[in-house]
C-alpha cells in the first residue's frame, strides 16, 4: 500500500513539476524570441548603413570630385561581378545600382530609419517623388507594414 501511495505522490509531483517546467520553457522561449528580434534589427541597421556607405563610395568614385559622373562606363557590371566574387551574394548589378541611388535619395545617413529594412528601402527607392516617398516611409513606421503591404 505504501508503494502505491508513493507512486501516486511521485506522479502528482511530476505533474506539478511539468507545469513549472512548461512555464520555464515558455519563459526561455520569450527571452529567445525577443533576443532574436533584437539581433535581426541590429543586423538590419548595420546592413542598411553599410549599403548607404557603399553607395556613397560609388558616387565619390564615379564623380572623381566632379559635380556629375561620366556615363557610359561599365562600372556597375564590373563592380557587381568583382564584389560578388570577393564577398558573395547580395551584389547583383541592380543591387549595386540601388546602393548608389540610396545614397542620392538619402544623402544624410542620419535621416535613415532604424525601423526600415533594406527591402523596404528598395521599394521606397522606386517611388520617384520625394514627398510621396516620405509619406510611405512615415506610414510604414506608423503602421508597421510588411514589404508586401508597402508595395
N, CA, C and O of each residue as an XYZ file, in Angstrom:
604
protein
N       0.816     -1.179      0.000
C       0.000      0.000      0.000
C       0.868      1.254      0.000
O       0.548      2.247     -0.653
N       1.968      1.190      0.742
C       2.889      2.313      0.811
C       3.471      2.615     -0.564
O       3.618      3.784     -0.921
N       3.809      1.580     -1.349
C       4.357      1.744     -2.701
C       3.361      2.447     -3.617
O       3.745      3.316     -4.399
N       2.089      2.078     -3.525
C       1.051      2.698     -4.358
C       0.915      4.175     -3.995
O       0.797      5.017     -4.885
N       0.930      4.495     -2.729
C       0.831      5.875     -2.267
C       2.028      6.686     -2.733
O       1.878      7.826     -3.173
N       3.218      6.099     -2.637
C       4.433      6.792     -3.104
C       4.391      7.024     -4.605
O       4.780      8.092     -5.075
N       3.922      6.033     -5.367
C       3.799      6.182     -6.825
C       2.841      7.316     -7.174
O       3.136      8.133     -8.046
N       1.686      7.368     -6.492
C       0.718      8.440     -6.729
C       1.340      9.788     -6.389
O       1.156     10.767     -7.112
N       2.062      9.830     -5.303
C       2.717     11.060     -4.880
C       3.754     11.506     -5.918
O       3.857     12.691     -6.233
N       4.502     10.564     -6.433
C       5.502     10.873     -7.476
C       4.839     11.369     -8.764
O       5.335     12.298     -9.401
N       3.738     10.757     -9.138
C       3.007     11.170    -10.354
C       2.492     12.596    -10.191
O       2.597     13.402    -11.115
N       1.935     12.914     -9.018
C       1.436     14.264     -8.752
C       2.584     15.260     -8.788
O       2.442     16.336     -9.367
N       3.723     14.924     -8.179
C       4.885     15.811     -8.188
C       5.379     16.047     -9.612
O       5.754     17.166     -9.962
N       5.381     14.986    -10.442
C       5.820     15.125    -11.835
C       4.903     16.081    -12.591
O       5.363     16.901    -13.385
N       3.575     15.963    -12.328
C       2.643     16.866    -12.999
C       2.871     18.302    -12.559
O       2.859     19.218    -13.382
N       3.079     18.503    -11.257
C       3.360     19.842    -10.764
C       4.668     20.353    -11.363
O       4.761     21.498    -11.805
N       5.642     19.507    -11.368
C       6.920     19.879    -11.964
C       6.773     20.122    -13.457
O       7.460     20.970    -14.026
N       5.884     19.384    -14.082
C       5.650     19.555    -15.513
C       5.110     20.952    -15.804
O       5.516     21.583    -16.780
N       4.202     21.436    -14.966
C       3.670     22.795    -15.132
C       4.783     23.817    -14.952
O       4.906     24.766    -15.727
N       5.582     23.611    -13.928
C       6.699     24.524    -13.696
C       7.703     24.455    -14.843
O       8.230     25.468    -15.301
N       7.945     23.237    -15.286
C       8.885     23.041    -16.392
C       8.371     23.710    -17.665
O       9.127     24.381    -18.367
N       7.088     23.525    -17.960
C       6.499     24.164    -19.143
C       6.555     25.681    -19.028
O       6.759     26.377    -20.022
N       6.377     26.185    -17.833
C       6.493     27.624    -17.593
C       7.924     28.092    -17.852
O       8.149     29.153    -18.435
N       8.881     27.286    -17.410
C      10.291     27.594    -17.647
C      10.581     27.632    -19.151
O      11.215     28.565    -19.644
N      10.119     26.627    -19.860
C      10.305     26.570    -21.319
C       9.689     27.792    -21.976
O      10.305     28.418    -22.839
N       8.483     28.130    -21.569
C       7.789     29.289    -22.130
C       8.556     30.577    -21.853
O       8.707     31.418    -22.739
N       9.033     30.727    -20.641
C       9.792     31.912    -20.244
C      11.081     32.039    -21.064
O      11.425     33.122    -21.537
N      11.777     30.928    -21.220
C      13.010     30.928    -22.025
C      12.685     31.240    -23.479
O      13.418     31.976    -24.139
N      11.597     30.686    -23.976
C      11.177     30.944    -25.353
C      10.931     32.421    -25.614
O      11.316     32.946    -26.658
N      10.295     33.081    -24.673
C      10.034     34.525    -24.801
C      11.345     35.299    -24.852
O      11.504     36.209    -25.665
N      12.283     34.935    -23.982
C      13.596     35.586    -23.983
C      14.320     35.394    -25.317
O      14.887     36.338    -25.868
N      14.292     34.169    -25.823
C      14.969     33.875    -27.093
C      14.341     34.626    -28.265
O      15.047     35.181    -29.106
N      13.021     34.637    -28.311
C      12.341     35.355    -29.393
C      12.657     36.841    -29.356
O      12.901     37.452    -30.396
N      12.652     37.422    -28.167
C      12.982     38.837    -28.011
C      14.422     39.104    -28.450
O      14.690     40.070    -29.164
N      15.332     38.253    -28.023
C      16.746     38.416    -28.395
C      16.931     38.284    -29.903
O      17.683     39.053    -30.501
N      16.264     37.332    -30.516
C      16.369     37.146    -31.970
C      15.849     38.363    -32.730
O      16.437     38.772    -33.731
N      14.749     38.940    -32.256
C      14.226     40.147    -32.900
C      15.230     41.287    -32.803
O      15.459     42.015    -33.768
N      15.828     41.431    -31.616
C      16.819     42.491    -31.422
C      18.039     42.278    -32.303
O      18.560     43.232    -32.882
N      18.495     41.048    -32.410
C      19.647     40.735    -33.262
C      19.307     41.036    -34.721
O      20.111     41.631    -35.439
N      18.122     40.628    -35.154
C      17.697     40.884    -36.528
C      17.690     42.380    -36.819
O      18.179     42.819    -37.860
N      17.134     43.160    -35.894
C      17.078     44.606    -36.103
C      18.472     45.221    -36.124
O      18.739     46.117    -36.925
N      19.361     44.752    -35.256
C      20.728     45.264    -35.233
C      21.443     44.948    -36.543
O      22.094     45.813    -37.129
N      21.316     43.714    -36.992
C      21.947     43.309    -38.249
C      21.392     44.142    -39.393
O      22.145     44.610    -40.247
N      20.079     44.327    -39.411
C      19.458     45.112    -40.470
C      19.954     46.554    -40.457
O      20.249     47.111    -41.514
N      20.051     47.163    -39.284
C      20.534     48.542    -39.184
C      21.958     48.660    -39.724
O      22.284     49.607    -40.439
N      22.786     47.706    -39.381
C      24.169     47.714    -39.860
C      24.204     47.520    -41.366
O      24.969     48.191    -42.059
N      23.385     46.608    -41.883
C      23.328     46.353    -43.323
C      22.889     47.601    -44.084
O      23.510     47.967    -45.082
N      21.825     48.254    -43.623
C      21.312     49.459    -44.286
C      22.380     50.552    -44.288
O      22.609     51.191    -45.315
N      23.025     50.767    -43.160
C      24.066     51.803    -43.090
C      25.278     51.441    -43.947
O      25.911     52.317    -44.536
N      25.595     50.165    -44.015
C      26.706     49.721    -44.861
C      26.380     49.946    -46.330
O      27.231     50.411    -47.089
N      25.162     49.623    -46.736
C      24.758     49.844    -48.129
C      24.767     51.329    -48.461
O      25.116     51.719    -49.575
N      24.382     52.157    -47.496
C      24.443     53.608    -47.706
C      25.894     54.036    -47.925
O      26.179     54.819    -48.831
N      26.803     53.533    -47.108
C      28.232     53.855    -47.248
C      28.789     53.360    -48.579
O      29.594     54.043    -49.212
N      28.362     52.178    -49.000
C      28.795     51.656    -50.298
C      28.314     52.590    -51.400
O      29.071     52.917    -52.314
N      27.056     53.020    -51.318
C      26.523     53.968    -52.301
C      27.331     55.243    -52.337
O      27.630     55.764    -53.412
N      27.683     55.744    -51.184
C      28.492     56.958    -51.088
C      29.849     56.746    -51.758
O      30.309     57.599    -52.517
N      30.484     55.618    -51.480
C      31.782     55.312    -52.094
C      31.681     55.222    -53.615
O      32.561     55.694    -54.334
N      30.611     54.617    -54.090
C      30.422     54.500    -55.543
C      30.284     55.881    -56.169
O      30.921     56.172    -57.181
N      29.451     56.733    -55.569
C      29.235     58.084    -56.099
C      30.542     58.868    -56.098
O      30.877     59.524    -57.084
N      31.267     58.802    -55.012
C      32.534     59.532    -54.938
C      33.541     59.018    -55.965
O      34.268     59.808    -56.569
N      33.588     57.716    -56.163
C      34.478     57.145    -57.163
C      34.051     57.558    -58.565
O      34.865     57.955    -59.400
N      32.760     57.452    -58.790
C      32.175     57.758    -60.091
C      32.419     59.208    -60.502
O      32.764     59.484    -61.652
N      32.243     60.118    -59.572
C      32.313     61.533    -59.895
C      33.731     62.088    -59.830
O      34.018     63.130    -60.419
N      34.603     61.409    -59.129
C      36.009     61.826    -59.029
C      36.151     63.323    -58.754
O      36.961     64.012    -59.374
N      35.350     63.802    -57.817
C      35.430     65.208    -57.450
C      34.608     66.136    -58.328
O      34.475     67.320    -58.019
N      34.053     65.618    -59.419
C      33.217     66.452    -60.296
C      31.790     66.450    -59.775
O      31.398     65.592    -58.984
N      31.027     67.427    -60.234
C      29.640     67.508    -59.789
C      28.798     66.382    -60.376
O      27.869     65.902    -59.727
N      29.111     65.958    -61.595
C      28.351     64.892    -62.254
C      29.292     63.797    -62.706
O      30.465     64.042    -62.985
N      28.768     62.595    -62.774
C      29.574     61.448    -63.203
C      29.584     61.340    -64.716
O      28.700     61.853    -65.402
N      30.601     60.662    -65.220
C      30.647     60.348    -66.650
C      29.824     59.092    -66.871
O      29.934     58.128    -66.113
N      29.003     59.104    -67.909
C      28.145     57.954    -68.155
C      28.701     57.114    -69.289
O      29.589     57.539    -70.028
N      28.161     55.923    -69.408
C      28.594     55.033    -70.464
C      29.678     54.065    -70.026
O      30.148     53.263    -70.833
N      30.083     54.124    -68.765
C      31.096     53.183    -68.289
C      30.419     51.887    -67.867
O      29.207     51.854    -67.655
N      31.185     50.846    -67.748
C      30.671     49.544    -67.318
C      30.912     49.351    -65.820
O      31.073     48.225    -65.350
N      30.936     50.448    -65.083
C      31.257     50.405    -63.668
C      30.376     49.423    -62.903
O      30.898     48.608    -62.143
N      29.060     49.476    -63.079
C      28.151     48.667    -62.270
C      28.298     47.179    -62.546
O      28.267     46.366    -61.622
N      28.458     46.818    -63.820
C      28.634     45.405    -64.159
C      29.926     44.873    -63.553
O      29.948     43.805    -62.941
N      31.000     45.634    -63.733
C      32.305     45.213    -63.242
C      32.329     45.173    -61.716
O      32.812     44.210    -61.121
N      31.811     46.212    -61.097
C      31.794     46.299    -59.649
C      30.974     45.162    -59.041
O      31.411     44.512    -58.091
N      29.801     44.931    -59.586
C      28.931     43.869    -59.078
C      29.629     42.512    -59.197
O      29.606     41.714    -58.260
N      30.235     42.260    -60.328
C      30.927     40.982    -60.555
C      32.068     40.810    -59.556
O      32.203     39.753    -58.939
N      32.888     41.846    -59.397
C      34.042     41.756    -58.505
C      33.616     41.634    -57.034
O      34.210     40.861    -56.282
N      32.608     42.381    -56.631
C      32.130     42.293    -55.252
C      31.522     40.920    -54.967
O      31.737     40.353    -53.895
N      30.771     40.393    -55.919
C      30.170     39.067    -55.764
C      31.251     37.998    -55.620
O      31.149     37.112    -54.772
N      32.287     38.090    -56.457
C      33.372     37.110    -56.388
C      34.096     37.176    -55.049
O      34.445     36.148    -54.467
N      34.313     38.381    -54.575
C      35.094     38.539    -53.354
C      34.270     38.395    -52.073
O      34.773     37.879    -51.074
N      32.989     38.852    -52.087
C      32.198     38.904    -50.861
C      30.902     38.099    -50.886
O      30.165     38.090    -49.900
N      30.619     37.440    -51.972
C      29.433     36.583    -52.033
C      28.202     37.289    -52.567
O      28.273     38.380    -53.132
N      27.068     36.627    -52.367
C      25.823     37.145    -52.941
C      25.410     38.462    -52.308
O      25.959     38.874    -51.286
N      24.434     39.119    -52.928
C      23.968     40.416    -52.449
C      24.495     41.565    -53.285
O      24.166     42.725    -53.039
N      25.317     41.236    -54.277
C      25.919     42.288    -55.097
C      25.589     42.100    -56.579
O      26.477     42.060    -57.430
N      24.307     41.986    -56.859
C      23.887     41.963    -58.264
C      24.068     43.375    -58.815
O      24.207     44.332    -58.054
N      24.067     43.498    -60.121
C      24.188     44.815    -60.752
C      23.089     45.742    -60.242
O      23.349     46.897    -59.904
N      21.866     45.231    -60.189
C      20.747     46.084    -59.748
C      20.893     46.476    -58.281
O      20.563     47.606    -57.921
N      21.375     45.582    -57.428
C      21.539     45.934    -56.019
C      22.627     46.998    -55.845
O      22.494     47.889    -55.006
N      23.688     46.909    -56.625
C      24.750     47.917    -56.571
C      24.192     49.274    -57.024
O      24.506     50.311    -56.439
N      23.377     49.249    -58.054
C      22.748     50.499    -58.520
C      21.826     51.057    -57.435
O      21.806     52.265    -57.196
N      21.061     50.175    -56.779
C      20.187     50.634    -55.691
C      20.994     51.280    -54.572
O      20.549     52.267    -53.986
N      22.164     50.744    -54.268
C      23.003     51.337    -53.220
C      23.398     52.755    -53.598
O      23.412     53.654    -52.757
N      23.715     52.943    -54.854
C      24.078     54.275    -55.358
C      22.882     55.219    -55.263
O      23.002     56.336    -54.759
N      21.737     54.768    -55.747
C      20.516     55.584    -55.710
C      20.123     55.866    -54.259
O      19.659     56.960    -53.937
N      20.307     54.887    -53.399
C      20.013     55.032    -51.975
C      20.770     56.226    -51.392
O      20.203     57.028    -50.651
N      22.028     56.333    -51.727
C      22.838     57.446    -51.239
C      22.307     58.776    -51.786
O      22.251     59.770    -51.062
N      21.919     58.789    -53.068
C      21.383     60.028    -53.661
C      20.073     60.458    -53.003
O      19.864     61.643    -52.742
N      19.198     59.497    -52.737
C      17.881     59.816    -52.174
C      17.933     60.139    -50.676
O      17.083     60.860    -50.153
N      18.941     59.594    -50.004
C      19.115     59.845    -48.574
C      20.565     60.306    -48.343
O      21.381     59.555    -47.808
N      20.874     61.534    -48.746
C      22.270     61.992    -48.696
C      22.819     62.162    -47.280
O      24.032     62.271    -47.103
N      21.953     62.186    -46.275
C      22.413     62.284    -44.892
C      22.059     60.979    -44.183
O      20.885     60.627    -44.073
N      23.057     60.277    -43.714
C      22.804     58.971    -43.089
C      21.927     59.099    -41.840
O      21.285     58.129    -41.434
N      21.896     60.273    -41.235
C      21.076     60.475    -40.040
C      19.585     60.390    -40.359
O      18.770     60.175    -39.461
N      19.223     60.558    -41.631
C      17.805     60.510    -41.994
C      17.308     59.078    -42.198
O      16.118     58.869    -42.432
N      18.197     58.098    -42.112
C      17.796     56.707    -42.288
C      17.038     56.230    -41.055
O      17.419     56.528    -39.923
N      15.978     55.498    -41.288
C      15.185     54.971    -40.178
C      15.744     53.622    -39.741
O      16.050     52.765    -40.570
N      15.873     53.449    -38.437
C      16.319     52.163    -37.900
C      15.241     51.099    -38.030
O      15.510     49.915    -37.828
N      14.034     51.506    -38.363
C      12.923     50.569    -38.431
C      12.700     49.991    -39.825
O      11.978     49.004    -39.974
N      13.303     50.585    -40.837
C      13.115     50.110    -42.207
C      14.209     49.122    -42.591
O      15.384     49.322    -42.283
N      13.805     48.061    -43.266
C      14.767     47.083    -43.753
C      15.260     47.505    -45.134
O      14.704     48.414    -45.750
N      16.304     46.840    -45.612
C      16.809     47.117    -46.955
C      15.711     46.855    -47.988
O      15.581     47.604    -48.955
N      14.935     45.814    -47.791
C      13.831     45.510    -48.718
C      12.802     46.638    -48.747
O      12.257     46.949    -49.805
N      12.537     47.243    -47.612
C      11.628     48.396    -47.578
C      12.239     49.566    -48.350
O      11.558     50.230    -49.131
N      13.517     49.805    -48.123
C      14.167     50.903    -48.839
C      14.163     50.671    -50.344
O      13.989     51.617    -51.111
N      14.352     49.432    -50.777
C      14.304     49.132    -52.216
C      12.951     49.566    -52.777
O      12.889     50.209    -53.825
N      11.880     49.216    -52.086
C      10.539     49.611    -52.536
C      10.391     51.125    -52.543
O       9.836     51.695    -53.482
N      10.886     51.771    -51.500
C      10.777     53.227    -51.424
C      11.590     53.913    -52.517
O      11.192     54.967    -53.013
N      12.722     53.328    -52.896
C      13.551     53.933    -53.945
C      12.847     53.940    -55.298
O      13.203     54.721    -56.180
N      11.867     53.088    -55.461
C      11.117     53.037    -56.721
C      10.100     54.167    -56.826
O       9.553     54.424    -57.898
N       9.851     54.842    -55.700
C       8.922     55.976    -55.692
C       9.714     57.210    -56.109
O      10.639     57.625    -55.410
N       9.355     57.786    -57.234
C      10.104     58.906    -57.790
C       9.959     60.213    -57.040
O      10.916     60.981    -56.937
N       8.789     60.469    -56.522
C       8.509     61.731    -55.853
C       8.973     61.676    -54.392
O       8.588     60.774    -53.649
N       9.798     62.640    -53.989
C      10.352     62.664    -52.636
C       9.268     62.785    -51.568
O       9.351     62.128    -50.530
N       8.263     63.607    -51.805
C       7.187     63.803    -50.843
C       6.382     62.511    -50.672
O       6.029     62.130    -49.557
N       6.103     61.852    -51.785
C       5.366     60.590    -51.748
C       6.180     59.519    -51.014
O       5.637     58.763    -50.208
N       7.474     59.461    -51.296
C       8.352     58.504    -50.628
C       8.345     58.739    -49.116
O       8.269     57.794    -48.332
N       8.425     59.994    -48.724
C       8.409     60.349    -47.312
C       7.094     59.927    -46.649
O       7.090     59.445    -45.517
N       5.984     60.112    -47.361
C       4.682     59.698    -46.849
C       4.673     58.198    -46.574
O       4.274     57.767    -45.492
N       5.115     57.395    -47.555
C       5.116     55.944    -47.391
C       6.064     55.497    -46.276
O       5.785     54.539    -45.556
N       7.159     56.189    -46.151
C       8.110     55.892    -45.083
C       7.459     56.085    -43.710
O       7.564     55.233    -42.828
N       6.789     57.221    -43.555
C       6.122     57.511    -42.280
C       4.983     56.531    -42.010
O       4.777     56.109    -40.872
N       4.248     56.173    -43.056
C       3.150     55.224    -42.902
C       3.671     53.857    -42.470
O       3.071     53.192    -41.626
N       4.801     53.444    -43.059
C       5.367     52.161    -42.665
C       5.678     52.165    -41.169
O       5.327     51.234    -40.445
N       6.341     53.225    -40.723
C       6.750     53.303    -39.323
C       5.522     53.324    -38.412
O       5.505     52.679    -37.364
N       4.513     54.061    -38.818
C       3.292     54.177    -38.013
C       2.500     52.863    -37.998
O       2.021     52.434    -36.948
N       2.366     52.233    -39.166
C       1.507     51.052    -39.306
C       2.264     49.722    -39.253
O       1.651     48.657    -39.190
N       3.614     49.792    -39.279
C       4.455     48.583    -39.264
C       4.130     47.656    -40.445
O       3.930     46.455    -40.263
N       4.081     48.227    -41.651
C       3.761     47.474    -42.856
C       4.853     46.469    -43.186
O       6.034     46.693    -42.920
N       4.436     45.377    -43.762
C       5.397     44.434    -44.335
C       5.809     44.997    -45.689
O       5.230     45.974    -46.162
N       6.800     44.387    -46.304
C       7.231     44.839    -47.636
C       6.079     44.677    -48.619
O       5.875     45.532    -49.481
N       5.332     43.599    -48.498
C       4.165     43.383    -49.384
C       3.148     44.493    -49.245
O       2.632     45.001    -50.241
N       2.860     44.872    -48.010
C       1.901     45.950    -47.781
C       2.411     47.261    -48.339
O       1.635     48.061    -48.862
N       3.705     47.486    -48.232
C       4.304     48.698    -48.766
C       4.186     48.737    -50.287
O       3.928     49.790    -50.871
N       4.377     47.574    -50.928
C       4.243     47.501    -52.398
C       2.853     47.918    -52.804
O       2.533     47.928    -53.993
